[in-house]
Amino acid sequence: MSRIGKQPIPVPAGVTVDLKGQQITVKGTKGTLQRQIVDEIEVVLGDGVIEVKNREESTRVNAFRGMSRSLINNMVVGVAEGFKKVLVIEGVGYKASASGSKLTLNVGYSNPVDFEVPKEVAASVEGNNKIVLESIDKELVGLVAAKIRQIRKPEPYKGKGIRYEDEHIVRKVGKAGGA
């Protein structure tokens, strides 16, 4: 049984949830999100609580139940509080700048790399080496952060590259020298 799927989702004040068939819409102070729920899953709206239930019992449907519950919870949290991902750029001469929806990264290539940020995500740069991504959609913020990190992954010898703020890079020892 899915332990995550069994937990009810609390709906904070100021958030409205609308259910039409398998289409769930969540509105809050920060915006609106929509998602199509799998047919095998039933979403029940109570007063201040959302419950996710199986229409049939199987391992596959149980997995969908836990996933659907997490997705709906992320929607509720997103429209109420929003999500934030911070990327750190490390390296001599490595820097970033943001103008509008374009992020310009100077990360050791011969030319700067221009990255187009989706309109649903707000990107800002703090002090040339911190990129802050904010949005109500957790999935989209994570995807954009992963694509930006992919431009110059952190390397294990000097730690240069783009990494998540809470990510720890395991360092390797370089050459042992002429022993």
Contacts in CASP RR format, 6 or more apart in sequence:
PFRMAT RR
TARGET T0000
AUTHOR 0000-0000-0000
METHOD contacts of the structure
MODEL  1
MSRIGKQPIPVPAGVTVDLKGQQITVKGTKGTLQRQIVDEIEVVLGDGVI
EVKNREESTRVNAFRGMSRSLINNMVVGVAEGFKKVLVIEGVGYKASASG
SKLTLNVGYSNPVDFEVPKEVAASVEGNNKIVLESIDKELVGLVAAKIRQ
IRKPEPYKGKGIRYEDEHIVRKVGKAGGA
1 62 0 8 1.000
2 62 0 8 1.000
2 63 0 8 1.000
2 65 0 8 1.000
2 66 0 8 1.000
2 69 0 8 1.000
4 66 0 8 1.000
4 69 0 8 1.000
4 70 0 8 1.000
5 52 0 8 1.000
5 65 0 8 1.000
5 66 0 8 1.000
5 68 0 8 1.000
5 69 0 8 1.000
5 70 0 8 1.000
7 69 0 8 1.000
8 49 0 8 1.000
8 50 0 8 1.000
8 51 0 8 1.000
9 49 0 8 1.000
9 50 0 8 1.000
9 51 0 8 1.000
9 52 0 8 1.000
9 69 0 8 1.000
9 72 0 8 1.000
9 73 0 8 1.000
9 76 0 8 1.000
10 48 0 8 1.000
10 49 0 8 1.000
10 76 0 8 1.000
11 17 0 8 1.000
11 48 0 8 1.000
11 49 0 8 1.000
11 50 0 8 1.000
11 76 0 8 1.000
12 76 0 8 1.000
12 80 0 8 1.000
14 28 0 8 1.000
14 29 0 8 1.000
14 80 0 8 1.000
15 26 0 8 1.000
15 27 0 8 1.000
15 28 0 8 1.000
15 76 0 8 1.000
15 79 0 8 1.000
15 80 0 8 1.000
16 26 0 8 1.000
16 27 0 8 1.000
16 28 0 8 1.000
17 24 0 8 1.000
17 25 0 8 1.000
17 26 0 8 1.000
17 27 0 8 1.000
17 45 0 8 1.000
17 50 0 8 1.000
17 76 0 8 1.000
18 24 0 8 1.000
18 25 0 8 1.000
18 26 0 8 1.000
18 27 0 8 1.000
19 25 0 8 1.000
19 43 0 8 1.000
19 45 0 8 1.000
22 36 0 8 1.000
22 37 0 8 1.000
22 38 0 8 1.000
22 39 0 8 1.000
22 41 0 8 1.000
23 34 0 8 1.000
23 35 0 8 1.000
23 36 0 8 1.000
23 37 0 8 1.000
24 34 0 8 1.000
24 35 0 8 1.000
24 37 0 8 1.000
24 43 0 8 1.000
24 72 0 8 1.000
24 75 0 8 1.000
25 32 0 8 1.000
25 33 0 8 1.000
25 34 0 8 1.000
26 32 0 8 1.000
26 33 0 8 1.000
26 34 0 8 1.000
26 72 0 8 1.000
26 75 0 8 1.000
26 76 0 8 1.000
26 79 0 8 1.000
27 79 0 8 1.000
28 79 0 8 1.000
28 80 0 8 1.000
29 79 0 8 1.000
29 80 0 8 1.000
30 78 0 8 1.000
30 79 0 8 1.000
30 80 0 8 1.000
30 81 0 8 1.000
30 82 0 8 1.000
30 136 0 8 1.000
31 79 0 8 1.000
31 136 0 8 1.000
32 79 0 8 1.000
33 75 0 8 1.000
33 78 0 8 1.000
33 79 0 8 1.000
33 136 0 8 1.000
33 137 0 8 1.000
35 71 0 8 1.000
35 72 0 8 1.000
35 75 0 8 1.000
37 43 0 8 1.000
37 68 0 8 1.000
37 72 0 8 1.000
38 64 0 8 1.000
38 68 0 8 1.000
39 55 0 8 1.000
40 54 0 8 1.000
40 55 0 8 1.000
40 56 0 8 1.000
40 60 0 8 1.000
40 61 0 8 1.000
40 64 0 8 1.000
41 52 0 8 1.000
41 53 0 8 1.000
41 54 0 8 1.000
41 55 0 8 1.000
41 61 0 8 1.000
41 64 0 8 1.000
41 65 0 8 1.000
41 68 0 8 1.000
42 52 0 8 1.000
42 53 0 8 1.000
42 54 0 8 1.000
42 55 0 8 1.000
43 50 0 8 1.000
43 51 0 8 1.000
43 52 0 8 1.000
43 53 0 8 1.000
43 68 0 8 1.000
43 72 0 8 1.000
44 50 0 8 1.000
44 51 0 8 1.000
44 52 0 8 1.000
44 53 0 8 1.000
50 72 0 8 1.000
50 76 0 8 1.000
52 65 0 8 1.000
52 66 0 8 1.000
52 68 0 8 1.000
52 69 0 8 1.000
52 72 0 8 1.000
53 65 0 8 1.000
54 61 0 8 1.000
54 62 0 8 1.000
54 65 0 8 1.000
55 61 0 8 1.000
74 83 0 8 1.000
74 138 0 8 1.000
74 139 0 8 1.000
77 83 0 8 1.000
77 138 0 8 1.000
78 136 0 8 1.000
78 137 0 8 1.000
78 138 0 8 1.000
79 136 0 8 1.000
82 134 0 8 1.000
82 135 0 8 1.000
82 136 0 8 1.000
83 134 0 8 1.000
83 135 0 8 1.000
83 136 0 8 1.000
83 137 0 8 1.000
83 138 0 8 1.000
83 141 0 8 1.000
84 132 0 8 1.000
84 133 0 8 1.000
84 134 0 8 1.000
84 141 0 8 1.000
85 132 0 8 1.000
85 133 0 8 1.000
85 134 0 8 1.000
85 141 0 8 1.000
85 142 0 8 1.000
85 144 0 8 1.000
85 145 0 8 1.000
85 164 0 8 1.000
86 130 0 8 1.000
86 131 0 8 1.000
86 132 0 8 1.000
86 133 0 8 1.000
86 164 0 8 1.000
86 165 0 8 1.000
87 130 0 8 1.000
87 131 0 8 1.000
87 133 0 8 1.000
87 145 0 8 1.000
87 148 0 8 1.000
87 149 0 8 1.000
87 162 0 8 1.000
87 163 0 8 1.000
87 164 0 8 1.000
87 165 0 8 1.000
88 129 0 8 1.000
88 130 0 8 1.000
88 131 0 8 1.000
88 162 0 8 1.000
88 163 0 8 1.000
88 164 0 8 1.000
88 165 0 8 1.000
89 95 0 8 1.000
89 96 0 8 1.000
89 105 0 8 1.000
89 107 0 8 1.000
89 128 0 8 1.000
89 129 0 8 1.000
89 130 0 8 1.000
89 131 0 8 1.000
89 161 0 8 1.000
89 162 0 8 1.000
90 129 0 8 1.000
90 154 0 8 1.000
90 159 0 8 1.000
90 160 0 8 1.000
90 161 0 8 1.000
90 162 0 8 1.000
90 163 0 8 1.000
91 158 0 8 1.000
91 159 0 8 1.000
91 160 0 8 1.000
91 161 0 8 1.000
92 160 0 8 1.000
93 106 0 8 1.000
93 108 0 8 1.000
94 106 0 8 1.000
94 107 0 8 1.000
94 108 0 8 1.000
94 129 0 8 1.000
94 152 0 8 1.000
94 160 0 8 1.000
94 161 0 8 1.000
95 105 0 8 1.000
95 106 0 8 1.000
95 128 0 8 1.000
95 129 0 8 1.000
96 103 0 8 1.000
96 104 0 8 1.000
96 105 0 8 1.000
96 106 0 8 1.000
96 125 0 8 1.000
96 128 0 8 1.000
96 129 0 8 1.000
96 131 0 8 1.000
97 103 0 8 1.000
97 104 0 8 1.000
97 125 0 8 1.000
97 128 0 8 1.000
98 104 0 8 1.000
98 117 0 8 1.000
98 123 0 8 1.000
98 124 0 8 1.000
98 125 0 8 1.000
98 131 0 8 1.000
101 116 0 8 1.000
101 117 0 8 1.000
101 118 0 8 1.000
101 119 0 8 1.000
101 123 0 8 1.000
102 114 0 8 1.000
102 115 0 8 1.000
102 116 0 8 1.000
102 117 0 8 1.000
103 114 0 8 1.000
103 115 0 8 1.000
103 116 0 8 1.000
103 117 0 8 1.000
103 123 0 8 1.000
103 125 0 8 1.000
103 131 0 8 1.000
103 148 0 8 1.000
104 112 0 8 1.000
104 113 0 8 1.000
104 114 0 8 1.000
104 115 0 8 1.000
105 112 0 8 1.000
105 113 0 8 1.000
105 114 0 8 1.000
105 115 0 8 1.000
105 148 0 8 1.000
105 151 0 8 1.000
105 152 0 8 1.000
105 162 0 8 1.000
106 112 0 8 1.000
106 113 0 8 1.000
107 113 0 8 1.000
107 151 0 8 1.000
107 152 0 8 1.000
107 161 0 8 1.000
107 162 0 8 1.000
108 152 0 8 1.000
109 152 0 8 1.000
113 151 0 8 1.000
115 147 0 8 1.000
115 148 0 8 1.000
115 151 0 8 1.000
117 123 0 8 1.000
117 133 0 8 1.000
117 144 0 8 1.000
118 140 0 8 1.000
118 144 0 8 1.000
120 135 0 8 1.000
120 136 0 8 1.000
120 137 0 8 1.000
120 140 0 8 1.000
121 133 0 8 1.000
121 134 0 8 1.000
121 135 0 8 1.000
121 137 0 8 1.000
121 140 0 8 1.000
121 141 0 8 1.000
121 144 0 8 1.000
122 133 0 8 1.000
122 134 0 8 1.000
122 135 0 8 1.000
123 131 0 8 1.000
123 132 0 8 1.000
123 133 0 8 1.000
123 134 0 8 1.000
123 144 0 8 1.000
124 131 0 8 1.000
124 132 0 8 1.000
124 134 0 8 1.000
125 131 0 8 1.000
125 132 0 8 1.000
126 132 0 8 1.000
130 165 0 8 1.000
131 148 0 8 1.000
131 162 0 8 1.000
133 141 0 8 1.000
133 142 0 8 1.000
133 144 0 8 1.000
133 145 0 8 1.000
133 148 0 8 1.000
134 141 0 8 1.000
135 141 0 8 1.000
135 144 0 8 1.000
145 164 0 8 1.000
148 162 0 8 1.000
149 162 0 8 1.000
149 163 0 8 1.000
149 164 0 8 1.000
151 162 0 8 1.000
152 160 0 8 1.000
152 161 0 8 1.000
152 162 0 8 1.000
153 161 0 8 1.000
153 162 0 8 1.000
154 160 0 8 1.000
154 161 0 8 1.000
154 162 0 8 1.000
154 163 0 8 1.000
154 167 0 8 1.000
154 169 0 8 1.000
155 161 0 8 1.000
156 169 0 8 1.000
156 170 0 8 1.000
156 171 0 8 1.000
156 172 0 8 1.000
157 171 0 8 1.000
157 172 0 8 1.000
157 174 0 8 1.000
159 169 0 8 1.000
159 171 0 8 1.000
163 169 0 8 1.000
END
